[in-house]
Amino acid sequence: MTHATPGRRTVSRRSFLTSVVAGSTLMLVTRTTAAAEPAGIDPEHVLTALPADSNLVILEVRGDGTVHCALPRAEIGQGLTTSVAMLVAEELNLSLDKTVVTLSPGRQELIGNHYTGGSNSIRSLWEPVRFTAATARARLLAAASNRWSVNVAALRIVDGVVATPDGRSAHFGELAPAAAAPELRFEASDPKLEDDLAIVGTPTTRRDARAIVTGRLTYTLDLDVPDALPVVVRRPPTINGTVASVDEAALRAMPGVIDVAVVPTGVAIMARTFGYALAAKDAAVVTWNARSIDGESTRSIQDRLRRSTPAFTGFGGVGRPELPSETKLNVDFDFAPVSHAAMETNSAVADVRADRAEVWASMQLPNYAGQKIALALGLPLNRVTTHVMNGGGSFGRRLYLDGPLEAAVISRALGRPVRLMWSRVDDMRHGRARPAVHTKFDAVLARGTVISWEQRVAAVCTDFDGGFGDLVTDALAPSPVISQTLFHSTRDPYSFTDAGIRTLVEVPVDMPTGSWRSVFSGTVRTAAENGGPHCRRSRYRSDGAACRRGGKRPSP
């Protein structure tokens, strides 16, 4: 590894292995080994033990001079495709309009590395993408050098065109076949230094912005998959209810209805249009089986959380004498469940056949989706393809497979391709929610110093289905383990909390929950900011948190 130096990189070429794929275009694949570089082990010798890092980045220079990068991540409105295009364009001295970033289908060899979450995409792709593009630049320059018998140092690249001092030039597409030759000898190149960056770090318009606002960007339900017809689901009036009986004959007789099937989540209705399907859904006569949560309410759940919250150890610890100038602060907050509804509702297209399945949806865990769908359908994993689509928002919502898995199950039940749409009502009633939370503080302040600080949290269990992107980590890291890990890693900027006491108790409630953006920050940290010992006066929130204070208040 190189030593960190101002303005220089801190990751070496030895952390990556970039290979050329033989063909008429220049295609490079890069696997990273930096994450598995323990002292004394040559990273090139541990590649076979790192299938999760195989071919993380795929970059192709095509005959028309455009450069394409297949991104093993999801674009859910965060601008990731533009950011990665900037990285590629930067290293290749190429304009953004000649750089194309697409979303890669689920690739099982990546295991947990085909994962979008934790705000880690640019952090995890920053070096691999730049090293891949830098290698492409080196190969293109070497190919041009051989063509014209000119030293590489004398060549320059302007917007994808390599030129010599005497005016000869060729664009990337013309040089790509020679640059792709496996026998090509070239000098490896590092990414640009920070002082040389011309695109990265400058204001850039999102490449998909105009398509988004004019309705031209392709989302899941915009796809034209042959024979895939509209499907909606009549869902139970209560959470997690199941079908007891349904008048299928009456549904099949309704205008435009093509087929009906009872599935675990309700009654699936296929029709010629979504309008016909929604009309049939509203008219369906269904009786439902009750579930254990039917008698619960926000108030009853909050009461359970309050009763489950651990007791404090006591102001300042047992046996500590009270200081004459100390102030005691006792505050508690209640956070109601908040719907995790994105701008785009759950939607998916599925084509399930006897021997294979294809699913199209916005997915943050496409490999896990493929694994779960294969299990549900009884298909070999290599016969399931998950296509990652642009998503209309997420903040963690599309970590969950409610739409893709349901679409696959319905396609199998109906025996034909389906275009599944959740209505906004479906999303609000049956989608996932940030769990309800009760949190309270006990603190002592004396002479301007926090001498004792405790926070107790009771929360409805958060469902972390999917682990870190595959069935293995889903089994090894069940939801309670992930919850405790994330809870205790939720940090704040106040030094007194380092020595404080903070605990989480999770309460099981049979309702769909999800890891909304930053997970515990939106509740635990919000409460700390507005009720902790650093807060100088009472505040009443408008974000779903109710605050109650006790004890002696600090002076303003």
RODO-2510 file (C-alpha; in nm, 4 decimals, decimal comma):
residues 556
     n   res          X          Y          Z
     1     m     0,0000     0,0000     0,0000
     2     t     0,1216     0,3545    -0,0640
     3     h     0,1679     0,6057     0,2140
     4     a    -0,0897     0,8812     0,2441
     5     t     0,0451     1,2059     0,1034
     6     p    -0,1354     1,5397     0,0598
     7     g    -0,3023     1,5443    -0,2826
     8     r    -0,2209     1,1811    -0,3506
     9     r    -0,4177     0,8603    -0,3427
    10     t    -0,4121     0,6219    -0,0450
    11     v    -0,4952     0,3037    -0,2390
    12     s    -0,2428     0,1313    -0,4621
    13     r    -0,2808    -0,0453    -0,7958
    14     r    -0,2070    -0,3696    -0,6145
    15     s    -0,5477    -0,3376    -0,4479
    16     f    -0,7181    -0,3983    -0,7830
    17     l    -0,6845    -0,6489    -1,0630
    18     t    -0,8141    -0,5222    -1,3955
    19     s    -0,8486    -0,7685    -1,6832
    20     v    -0,9297    -0,7196    -2,0483
    21     v    -1,2052    -0,9215    -2,2150
    22     a    -1,1101    -1,0176    -2,5694
    23     g    -1,3390    -0,8769    -2,8384
    24     s    -1,3880    -0,6063    -3,0968
    25     t    -1,4511    -0,3498    -2,8226
    26     l    -1,2344    -0,2665    -2,5245
    27     m    -1,3989    -0,4248    -2,2204
    28     l    -1,2348    -0,4197    -1,8804
    29     v    -1,3416    -0,5860    -1,5586
    30     t    -1,1983    -0,5008    -1,2188
    31     r    -1,2078    -0,6868    -0,8927
    32     t    -1,0976    -0,5192    -0,5716
    33     t    -0,8840    -0,6793    -0,3055
    34     a    -0,8290    -0,3808    -0,0776
    35     a    -1,0870    -0,5031     0,1725
    36     a    -0,8960    -0,8255     0,2220
    37     e    -0,5351    -0,7154     0,2507
    38     p    -0,4163    -0,8298     0,5944
    39     a    -0,0535    -0,7741     0,6806
    40     g     0,1837    -1,0176     0,5186
    41     i    -0,0622    -1,1452     0,2562
    42     d    -0,0168    -1,0607    -0,1092
    43     p    -0,3618    -0,9429    -0,2270
    44     e    -0,3228    -1,1083    -0,5678
    45     h    -0,3050    -1,4404    -0,3851
    46     v    -0,6368    -1,4030    -0,2042
    47     l    -0,8583    -1,3342    -0,5048
    48     t    -0,9912    -1,6886    -0,5208
    49     a    -1,1165    -1,6492    -0,1654
    50     l    -1,3080    -1,3307    -0,2508
    51     p    -1,5882    -1,4232    -0,4899
    52     a    -1,7892    -1,1299    -0,3559
    53     d    -1,5423    -0,8952    -0,5251
    54     s    -1,5296    -1,0664    -0,8639
    55     n    -1,5617    -0,8217    -1,1518
    56     l    -1,7080    -0,5468    -0,9381
    57     v    -1,6737    -0,2905    -1,2171
    58     i    -1,7354    -0,3602    -1,5877
    59     l    -1,6346    -0,0882    -1,8331
    60     e    -1,6584    -0,1034    -2,2127
    61     v    -1,5292     0,1304    -2,4845
    62     r    -1,7501     0,0769    -2,7891
    63     g    -1,6913     0,1308    -3,1572
    64     d    -1,8798     0,4600    -3,1655
    65     g    -1,6432     0,6057    -2,9066
    66     t    -1,8875     0,5943    -2,6175
    67     v    -1,7853     0,4423    -2,2860
    68     h    -2,0318     0,2246    -2,0945
    69     c    -2,0134     0,1243    -1,7302
    70     a    -2,2359    -0,1473    -1,5825
    71     l    -2,3070    -0,0377    -1,2265
    72     p    -2,3769    -0,3022    -0,9571
    73     r    -2,5967    -0,0635    -0,7628
    74     a    -2,9478     0,0847    -0,7708
    75     e    -3,0370     0,4328    -0,8897
    76     i    -3,3194     0,5452    -0,6644
    77     g    -3,2964     0,9181    -0,7099
    78     q    -2,9654     0,9787    -0,5331
    79     g    -2,7857     1,0679    -0,8592
    80     l    -2,5466     0,7743    -0,8505
    81     t    -2,5405     0,7152    -1,2260
    82     t    -2,4343     1,0760    -1,2819
    83     s    -2,1666     1,0518    -1,0124
    84     v    -2,0154     0,7359    -1,1612
    85     a    -2,0314     0,8847    -1,5130
    86     m    -1,8300     1,1785    -1,3784
    87     l    -1,5644     0,9434    -1,2411
    88     v    -1,5330     0,7625    -1,5738
    89     a    -1,5358     1,0801    -1,7819
    90     e    -1,2736     1,2356    -1,5555
    91     e    -1,0195     0,9580    -1,6019
    92     l    -1,0760     0,9274    -1,9774
    93     n    -1,0895     1,3007    -2,0583
    94     l    -1,4322     1,2393    -2,2024
    95     s    -1,7477     1,4489    -2,2038
    96     l    -2,0369     1,3261    -1,9929
    97     d    -2,2641     1,2847    -2,2955
    98     k    -2,0324     1,0125    -2,4237
    99     t    -2,0389     0,8242    -2,0933
   100     v    -2,3238     0,5820    -2,0346
   101     v    -2,3871     0,4243    -1,6930
   102     t    -2,6410     0,1420    -1,6746
   103     l    -2,7741    -0,0647    -1,3865
   104     s    -2,6364    -0,4160    -1,3881
   105     p    -2,8758    -0,7095    -1,3429
   106     g    -2,8324    -0,9086    -1,0252
   107     r    -2,4967    -1,0865    -1,0357
   108     q    -2,4724    -1,3660    -0,7823
   109     e    -2,0919    -1,3769    -0,7968
   110     l    -2,0891    -1,0384    -0,6223
   111     i    -2,2814    -1,1771    -0,3234
   112     g    -2,3112    -0,8823    -0,0834
   113     n    -2,1319    -0,6393    -0,3133
   114     h    -2,4429    -0,5888    -0,5260
   115     y    -2,5910    -0,3861    -0,2432
   116     t    -2,7159    -0,0283    -0,2298
   117     g    -2,7451     0,0996     0,1248
   118     g    -2,5699     0,2680     0,4115
   119     s    -2,4700     0,5614     0,1877
   120     n    -2,1704     0,3553     0,0788
   121     s    -2,1967     0,3501    -0,3014
   122     i    -1,9497     0,6260    -0,3864
   123     r    -1,7215     0,5235    -0,0998
   124     s    -1,7109     0,1659    -0,2278
   125     l    -1,6890     0,2509    -0,5987
   126     w    -1,4634     0,5566    -0,5879
   127     e    -1,1349     0,3690    -0,6301
   128     p    -1,2478     0,0673    -0,8408
   129     v    -1,4210     0,2828    -1,1041
   130     r    -1,1317     0,5276    -1,1281
   131     f    -0,8684     0,2541    -1,1523
   132     t    -1,0695     0,0760    -1,4220
   133     a    -1,1071     0,3938    -1,6265
   134     a    -0,7397     0,4787    -1,5766
   135     t    -0,6439     0,1342    -1,7097
   136     a    -0,8682     0,1896    -2,0124
   137     r    -0,6930     0,5222    -2,0719
   138     a    -0,3517     0,3560    -2,0526
   139     r    -0,4492     0,0848    -2,3022
   140     l    -0,5984     0,3370    -2,5473
   141     l    -0,2866     0,5510    -2,5335
   142     a    -0,0673     0,2450    -2,5851
   143     a    -0,2739     0,1428    -2,8889
   144     a    -0,2391     0,4944    -3,0350
   145     s     0,1343     0,4958    -2,9619
   146     n     0,1771     0,1705    -3,1537
   147     r    -0,0358     0,2946    -3,4443
   148     w     0,1675     0,6104    -3,5014
   149     s     0,5024     0,5134    -3,3456
   150     v     0,4754     0,8090    -3,1107
   151     n     0,5776     0,8127    -2,7460
   152     v     0,2785     0,7906    -2,5112
   153     a     0,3957     1,1027    -2,3281
   154     a     0,3502     1,3050    -2,6474
   155     l    -0,0132     1,2052    -2,6947
   156     r    -0,3093     1,3940    -2,5580
   157     i    -0,6771     1,3121    -2,5154
   158     v    -0,9503     1,5677    -2,5760
   159     d    -1,3128     1,4544    -2,5404
   160     g    -1,2443     1,0941    -2,6323
   161     v    -1,0058     1,1713    -2,9213
   162     v    -0,6363     1,0786    -2,8996
   163     a    -0,4151     1,3157    -3,0971
   164     t    -0,0439     1,3493    -3,1850
   165     p     0,1510     1,6748    -3,1875
   166     d     0,1467     1,6759    -3,5714
   167     g    -0,2340     1,6538    -3,5891
   168     r    -0,3055     1,2850    -3,6437
   169     s    -0,6014     1,1653    -3,4368
   170     a    -0,8399     0,8781    -3,3699
   171     h    -1,1374     0,8508    -3,1399
   172     f    -1,1653     0,5851    -2,8736
   173     g    -1,3856     0,3600    -3,0861
   174     e    -1,1233     0,3411    -3,3600
   175     l    -0,8541     0,2478    -3,1101
   176     a    -1,0660     0,0064    -2,9061
   177     p    -0,9911    -0,3166    -3,1024
   178     a    -0,6148    -0,2666    -3,0739
   179     a    -0,6461    -0,1548    -2,7120
   180     a    -0,8401    -0,4748    -2,6352
   181     a    -0,5643    -0,7036    -2,7651
   182     p    -0,4558    -0,9275    -2,4750
   183     e    -0,0933    -0,9119    -2,5903
   184     l    -0,0829    -0,5308    -2,5804
   185     r     0,2069    -0,4011    -2,3709
   186     f     0,1279    -0,0840    -2,1792
   187     e     0,2380     0,1044    -1,8725
   188     a    -0,0181     0,0898    -1,5943
   189     s    -0,1650     0,4236    -1,5013
   190     d    -0,2977     0,5572    -1,1720
   191     p    -0,6088     0,7725    -1,1399
   192     k    -0,5580     1,1468    -1,1555
   193     l    -0,4361     1,3363    -0,8536
   194     e    -0,6766     1,5696    -0,6786
   195     d    -0,5141     1,8823    -0,8265
   196     d    -0,5684     1,7490    -1,1790
   197     l    -0,9421     1,6853    -1,1485
   198     a    -1,1509     1,8856    -1,3956
   199     i    -1,4967     1,7232    -1,3737
   200     v    -1,5122     1,5705    -1,0268
   201     g    -1,5782     1,8414    -0,7726
   202     t    -1,7516     2,0787    -1,0133
   203     p    -2,1281     2,1486    -1,0230
   204     t    -2,2869     1,9107    -1,2719
   205     t    -2,6461     1,8736    -1,3836
   206     r    -2,7906     1,5279    -1,3312
   207     r    -2,7810     1,3428    -1,6599
   208     d    -3,1302     1,2009    -1,6087
   209     a    -3,2933     1,5178    -1,4762
   210     r    -3,4651     1,6218    -1,7999
   211     a    -3,5882     1,2678    -1,8636
   212     i    -3,7322     1,2527    -1,5118
   213     v    -3,9244     1,5802    -1,5308
   214     t    -4,0522     1,5142    -1,8836
   215     g    -4,1626     1,1576    -1,8131
   216     r    -3,9129     0,9936    -2,0480
   217     l    -3,7099     0,8040    -1,7895
   218     t    -3,8023     0,4367    -1,7896
   219     y    -3,9376     0,3006    -1,4623
   220     t    -4,0652    -0,0496    -1,3973
   221     l    -4,4216    -0,0034    -1,5173
   222     d    -4,3001     0,1720    -1,8323
   223     l    -4,1489    -0,1556    -1,9559
   224     d    -4,3045    -0,3304    -2,2520
   225     v    -4,2451    -0,6935    -2,1605
   226     p    -4,4304    -0,9150    -2,4121
   227     d    -4,7660    -1,0456    -2,2853
   228     a    -4,7233    -0,8894    -1,9385
   229     l    -5,0694    -0,7645    -1,8392
   230     p    -5,1773    -0,5359    -1,5518
   231     v    -5,2298    -0,6945    -1,2097
   232     v    -5,3468    -0,5505    -0,8792
   233     v    -5,4134    -0,7273    -0,5488
   234     r    -5,7209    -0,6949    -0,3288
   235     r    -5,5584    -0,6826     0,0129
   236     p    -5,7064    -0,7469     0,3578
   237     p    -5,8599    -0,4647     0,5627
   238     t    -5,6139    -0,5392     0,8432
   239     i    -5,2382    -0,5976     0,8498
   240     n    -5,1243    -0,9464     0,7426
   241     g    -5,4767    -1,0838     0,6977
   242     t    -5,5320    -1,3829     0,4678
   243     v    -5,8130    -1,4842     0,2332
   244     a    -6,0847    -1,7053     0,3810
   245     s    -6,3064    -1,7054     0,0720
   246     v    -6,3639    -1,5047    -0,2467
   247     d    -6,6314    -1,5045    -0,5152
   248     e    -6,3987    -1,5750    -0,8097
   249     a    -6,6858    -1,6324    -1,0545
   250     a    -6,8186    -1,2813    -0,9990
   251     l    -6,4737    -1,1344    -1,0475
   252     r    -6,4097    -1,3248    -1,3701
   253     a    -6,7409    -1,1978    -1,5074
   254     m    -6,6444    -0,8327    -1,4634
   255     p    -6,5487    -0,6245    -1,7703
   256     g    -6,1852    -0,6540    -1,8748
   257     v    -6,0905    -0,9168    -1,6166
   258     i    -5,8701    -1,1933    -1,7591
   259     d    -5,7769    -1,4078    -1,4605
   260     v    -5,7924    -1,4296    -1,0803
   261     a    -5,5784    -1,6130    -0,8259
   262     v    -5,5648    -1,6345    -0,4475
   263     v    -5,2100    -1,5697    -0,3250
   264     p    -5,0655    -1,5357     0,0280
   265     t    -5,1074    -1,1563     0,0224
   266     g    -5,4655    -1,1432    -0,1084
   267     v    -5,6569    -1,1854    -0,4350
   268     a    -5,4570    -1,1138    -0,7527
   269     i    -5,6654    -0,9740    -1,0390
   270     m    -5,5353    -0,9548    -1,3962
   271     a    -5,7165    -0,7345    -1,6470
   272     r    -5,6666    -0,5714    -1,9845
   273     t    -5,5929    -0,2362    -1,8191
   274     f    -5,5194    -0,1134    -1,4699
   275     g    -5,8521     0,0677    -1,4778
   276     y    -6,0424    -0,2597    -1,5228
   277     a    -5,8238    -0,4289    -1,2604
   278     l    -5,8821    -0,1560    -1,0015
   279     a    -6,2579    -0,1579    -1,0624
   280     a    -6,2680    -0,5350    -1,0100
   281     k    -6,0536    -0,5028    -0,6986
   282     d    -6,2983    -0,2561    -0,5453
   283     a    -6,5965    -0,4800    -0,6304
   284     a    -6,4437    -0,8071    -0,5071
   285     v    -6,6404    -0,9935    -0,2398
   286     v    -6,3825    -1,1395    -0,0008
   287     t    -6,3923    -1,2668     0,3561
   288     w    -6,0725    -1,2552     0,5576
   289     n    -5,9002    -1,4459     0,8342
   290     a    -5,8086    -1,2316     1,1325
   291     r    -5,4541    -1,1840     1,2584
   292     s    -5,3195    -1,1277     1,6084
   293     i    -5,2471    -0,7596     1,5485
   294     d    -5,6081    -0,6724     1,4622
   295     g    -5,6789    -0,5476     1,8139
   296     e    -5,3713    -0,3258     1,8321
   297     s    -5,3613     0,0522     1,7945
   298     t    -5,0944     0,3183     1,8074
   299     r    -5,1850     0,3797     2,1722
   300     s    -5,1707     0,0117     2,2709
   301     i    -4,8343    -0,0331     2,1012
   302     q    -4,6938     0,2780     2,2687
   303     d    -4,8171     0,1479     2,6037
   304     r    -4,6331    -0,1800     2,5431
   305     l    -4,3173     0,0106     2,4589
   306     r    -4,3367     0,2233     2,7739
   307     r    -4,3807    -0,0867     2,9889
   308     s    -4,0844    -0,2527     2,8157
   309     t    -3,8431     0,0371     2,8586
   310     p    -3,5663    -0,0584     3,1068
   311     a    -3,5400     0,1287     3,4345
   312     f    -3,2633     0,3794     3,4969
   313     t    -2,9712     0,2979     3,7241
   314     g    -3,0241     0,6233     3,9122
   315     f    -2,9027     0,9808     3,8949
   316     g    -2,5252     0,9820     3,8911
   317     g    -2,4949     0,6231     4,0053
   318     v    -2,5827     0,4478     4,3302
   319     g    -2,4329     0,6028     4,6428
   320     r    -2,3100     0,9268     4,4811
   321     p    -2,3840     1,2292     4,7037
   322     e    -2,5960     1,4974     4,5426
   323     l    -2,4126     1,8164     4,4555
   324     p    -2,5789     2,1416     4,5690
   325     s    -2,5620     2,2967     4,2206
   326     e    -2,6777     1,9980     4,0198
   327     t    -2,9809     1,9919     3,7905
   328     k    -3,1725     1,6734     3,7197
   329     l    -3,3285     1,6221     3,3819
   330     n    -3,5819     1,3539     3,2941
   331     v    -3,7375     1,3537     2,9468
   332     d    -3,9251     1,0939     2,7437
   333     f    -4,0429     1,0840     2,3803
   334     d    -4,2909     0,8758     2,1857
   335     f    -4,2522     0,8269     1,8108
   336     a    -4,5498     0,6839     1,6225
   337     p    -4,4973     0,4455     1,3291
   338     v    -4,4325     0,6393     1,0068
   339     s    -4,5187     0,4963     0,6649
   340     h    -4,2134     0,4166     0,4555
   341     a    -4,3865     0,5150     0,1309
   342     a    -4,1634     0,6263    -0,1568
   343     m    -4,2836     0,8480    -0,4401
   344     e    -4,3087     0,5431    -0,6676
   345     t    -4,5263     0,2736    -0,5131
   346     n    -4,4212    -0,0905    -0,5136
   347     s    -4,4248    -0,2239    -0,8672
   348     a    -4,2663    -0,5134    -1,0499
   349     v    -4,2846    -0,7057    -1,3749
   350     a    -4,2402    -1,0818    -1,3607
   351     d    -4,2275    -1,3549    -1,6229
   352     v    -4,2184    -1,6958    -1,4563
   353     r    -4,2024    -2,0092    -1,6676
   354     a    -4,1715    -2,3749    -1,5702
   355     d    -3,7921    -2,3667    -1,5890
   356     r    -3,6945    -2,0020    -1,5369
   357     a    -3,7997    -1,6636    -1,4014
   358     e    -3,7253    -1,3022    -1,4859
   359     v    -3,8208    -1,0115    -1,2625
   360     w    -3,7878    -0,6382    -1,3275
   361     a    -3,8063    -0,3925    -1,0371
   362     s    -3,6128    -0,1307    -0,8458
   363     m    -3,4117    -0,3426    -0,6019
   364     q    -3,1373    -0,2508    -0,3597
   365     l    -3,0602    -0,6208    -0,2985
   366     p    -3,1072    -0,7887    -0,6383
   367     n    -2,8980    -1,0927    -0,5476
   368     y    -3,0997    -1,1570    -0,2339
   369     a    -3,4153    -1,1036    -0,4396
   370     g    -3,3017    -1,3707    -0,6835
   371     q    -3,2246    -1,6104    -0,4004
   372     k    -3,5615    -1,5602    -0,2301
   373     i    -3,7530    -1,5885    -0,5578
   374     a    -3,5663    -1,9075    -0,6479
   375     l    -3,6590    -2,0571    -0,3103
   376     a    -4,0225    -1,9501    -0,3377
   377     l    -4,0597    -2,0935    -0,6880
   378     g    -3,8435    -2,4014    -0,6431
   379     l    -3,6095    -2,2997    -0,9257
   380     p    -3,2310    -2,3272    -0,9488
   381     l    -3,0681    -1,9960    -0,8622
   382     n    -2,9007    -1,9709    -1,2028
   383     r    -3,2443    -1,9801    -1,3673
   384     v    -3,3628    -1,6598    -1,1971
   385     t    -3,2719    -1,3196    -1,3424
   386     t    -3,3331    -0,9961    -1,1519
   387     h    -3,3255    -0,6771    -1,3616
   388     v    -3,2588    -0,3596    -1,1620
   389     m    -3,4772    -0,0687    -1,2733
   390     n    -3,4691     0,3023    -1,1932
   391     g    -3,6567     0,3637    -0,8700
   392     g    -3,8751     0,6572    -0,7764
   393     g    -3,7294     0,7093    -0,4305
   394     s    -3,6436     0,4635    -0,1561
   395     f    -3,4482     0,5686     0,1567
   396     g    -3,4236     0,1969     0,2307
   397     r    -3,7730     0,0987     0,1125
   398     r    -3,6426    -0,1040    -0,1812
   399     l    -3,4181    -0,3124     0,0395
   400     y    -3,7355    -0,5184     0,0802
   401     l    -3,8784    -0,7540    -0,1801
   402     d    -4,2507    -0,7010    -0,1270
   403     g    -4,3142    -0,6117    -0,4922
   404     p    -4,0670    -0,8360    -0,6816
   405     l    -4,1387    -1,1489    -0,4766
   406     e    -4,5152    -1,0979    -0,4896
   407     a    -4,5031    -1,0443    -0,8681
   408     a    -4,3097    -1,3687    -0,9159
   409     v    -4,5565    -1,5626    -0,7010
   410     i    -4,8517    -1,4161    -0,8935
   411     s    -4,6919    -1,4884    -1,2311
   412     r    -4,6456    -1,8518    -1,1260
   413     a    -5,0082    -1,8693    -1,0010
   414     l    -5,1555    -1,7153    -1,3174
   415     g    -4,9182    -1,8902    -1,5559
   416     r    -4,8320    -1,5763    -1,7520
   417     p    -4,6224    -1,2559    -1,7282
   418     v    -4,7598    -0,9848    -1,4997
   419     r    -4,7225    -0,6104    -1,4435
   420     l    -4,7915    -0,5681    -1,0723
   421     m    -4,8825    -0,2294    -0,9286
   422     w    -4,9465    -0,1394    -0,5670
   423     s    -5,1899     0,1491    -0,5302
   424     r    -5,1035     0,4340    -0,2966
   425     v    -5,3652     0,2953    -0,0584
   426     d    -5,1879    -0,0436    -0,0671
   427     d    -4,8597     0,1269     0,0103
   428     m    -4,9955     0,3212     0,3059
   429     r    -5,1973     0,0353     0,4574
   430     h    -4,9749    -0,2635     0,3871
   431     g    -4,6327    -0,1160     0,3178
   432     r    -4,3545    -0,0932     0,5712
   433     a    -4,3188     0,1628     0,8449
   434     r    -4,0465     0,3090     1,0575
   435     p    -4,1130     0,1301     1,3875
   436     a    -4,2768     0,3020     1,6816
   437     v    -4,0245     0,4042     1,9482
   438     h    -4,0367     0,5133     2,3116
   439     t    -3,7188     0,6703     2,4477
   440     k    -3,6353     0,8458     2,7733
   441     f    -3,3375     1,0240     2,9241
   442     d    -3,2070     1,0598     3,2761
   443     a    -2,9264     1,3095     3,3208
   444     v    -2,7530     1,5196     3,5836
   445     l    -2,5845     1,8522     3,5113
   446     a    -2,3598     2,0328     3,7572
   447     r    -2,1489     2,3465     3,7118
   448     g    -2,1904     2,3360     3,3348
   449     t    -2,0871     1,9711     3,3041
   450     v    -2,2907     1,6586     3,2334
   451     i    -2,1902     1,4187     3,5094
   452     s    -2,4463     1,1452     3,4406
   453     w    -2,6350     1,0522     3,1225
   454     e    -2,8596     0,7580     3,0450
   455     q    -3,0872     0,6841     2,7517
   456     r    -3,3347     0,3976     2,7413
   457     v    -3,5080     0,2958     2,4186
   458     a    -3,7878     0,0502     2,3518
   459     a    -3,8811     0,0020     1,9867
   460     v    -4,0972    -0,2242     1,7768
   461     c    -3,8662    -0,4767     1,6099
   462     t    -3,7149    -0,3586     1,2833
   463     d    -3,7219    -0,6171     1,0049
   464     f    -3,3751    -0,6426     0,8521
   465     d    -3,4752    -0,9208     0,6135
   466     g    -3,1931    -0,9686     0,3670
   467     g    -2,9032    -0,9190     0,6048
   468     f    -2,6310    -0,7544     0,4017
   469     g    -2,7516    -0,8707     0,0618
   470     d    -2,7668    -1,2497     0,0599
   471     l    -2,9138    -1,5526     0,2350
   472     v    -2,5865    -1,6267     0,4156
   473     t    -2,5664    -1,2964     0,6038
   474     d    -2,9443    -1,3049     0,6476
   475     a    -2,8951    -1,6274     0,8454
   476     l    -2,5741    -1,5252     1,0236
   477     a    -2,6927    -1,1742     1,1123
   478     p    -3,0607    -1,1937     1,2112
   479     s    -3,2586    -0,8755     1,2601
   480     p    -3,1943    -0,8412     1,6390
   481     v    -2,8179    -0,8580     1,5858
   482     i    -2,8273    -0,5930     1,3117
   483     s    -3,0592    -0,3746     1,5224
   484     q    -2,8246    -0,3738     1,8207
   485     t    -2,5232    -0,3091     1,5968
   486     l    -2,6864    -0,0130     1,4231
   487     f    -2,8283     0,1224     1,7477
   488     h    -2,4921     0,1297     1,9219
   489     s    -2,3223     0,2767     1,6132
   490     t    -2,5683     0,5674     1,6029
   491     r    -2,3352     0,8380     1,7197
   492     d    -2,3787     1,1986     1,8280
   493     p    -2,1316     1,4875     1,8555
   494     y    -2,1400     1,5155     2,2348
   495     s    -1,8451     1,3770     2,4264
   496     f    -2,0429     1,3151     2,7468
   497     t    -2,2420     1,0387     2,5772
   498     d    -1,9283     0,8301     2,5300
   499     a    -1,9318     0,7494     2,8995
   500     g    -2,3105     0,7398     2,9205
   501     i    -2,5374     0,4404     2,9240
   502     r    -2,7599     0,3637     2,6271
   503     t    -2,9738     0,0529     2,5826
   504     l    -3,2256    -0,0780     2,3292
   505     v    -3,5033    -0,3275     2,3904
   506     e    -3,7044    -0,4458     2,0894
   507     v    -4,0678    -0,5464     2,1238
   508     p    -4,2136    -0,7931     1,8694
   509     v    -4,5273    -0,6688     1,6939
   510     d    -4,6656    -0,8557     1,3926
   511     m    -4,6503    -0,5682     1,1469
   512     p    -4,4276    -0,4848     0,8471
   513     t    -4,1385    -0,2586     0,9449
   514     g    -3,8351    -0,1318     0,7582
   515     s    -3,4975     0,0304     0,8035
   516     w    -3,5888     0,3832     0,7078
   517     r    -3,3048     0,6202     0,6247
   518     s    -3,0343     0,6164     0,8966
   519     v    -3,2486     0,3697     1,0939
   520     f    -3,2286     0,4885     1,4560
   521     s    -3,1047     0,8405     1,3850
   522     g    -3,4540     0,9649     1,3030
   523     t    -3,5862     0,8695     1,6444
   524     v    -3,3091     0,8102     1,8966
   525     r    -3,0917     1,0982     1,7786
   526     t    -3,3850     1,3344     1,7222
   527     a    -3,4959     1,2752     2,0804
   528     a    -3,1422     1,3313     2,2081
   529     e    -3,1126     1,6598     2,0180
   530     n    -3,4416     1,7920     2,1523
   531     g    -3,4503     1,6480     2,5010
   532     g    -3,0961     1,5614     2,6001
   533     p    -2,8899     1,7466     2,8622
   534     h    -2,7399     1,9809     2,6028
   535     c    -3,0897     2,1120     2,5205
   536     r    -3,1479     2,4377     2,7077
   537     r    -3,5255     2,4626     2,6841
   538     s    -3,8284     2,2501     2,6113
   539     r    -3,9189     2,2005     2,2480
   540     y    -4,2264     2,0422     2,1001
   541     r    -4,1737     1,8661     1,7735
   542     s    -4,3952     1,8534     1,4659
   543     d    -4,2374     1,5344     1,3270
   544     g    -4,4411     1,2759     1,5154
   545     a    -4,2540     1,2950     1,8458
   546     a    -4,4393     1,3778     2,1663
   547     c    -4,2206     1,5091     2,4485
   548     r    -4,2760     1,4997     2,8247
   549     r    -4,0351     1,6438     3,0793
   550     g    -3,9862     1,5813     3,4489
   551     g    -3,7373     1,6820     3,7139
   552     k    -3,5806     2,0217     3,7561
   553     r    -3,5266     2,2124     3,4344
   554     p    -3,1959     2,3779     3,3597
   555     s    -3,1933     2,7565     3,3571
   556     p    -3,2256     2,9224     3,0134
***
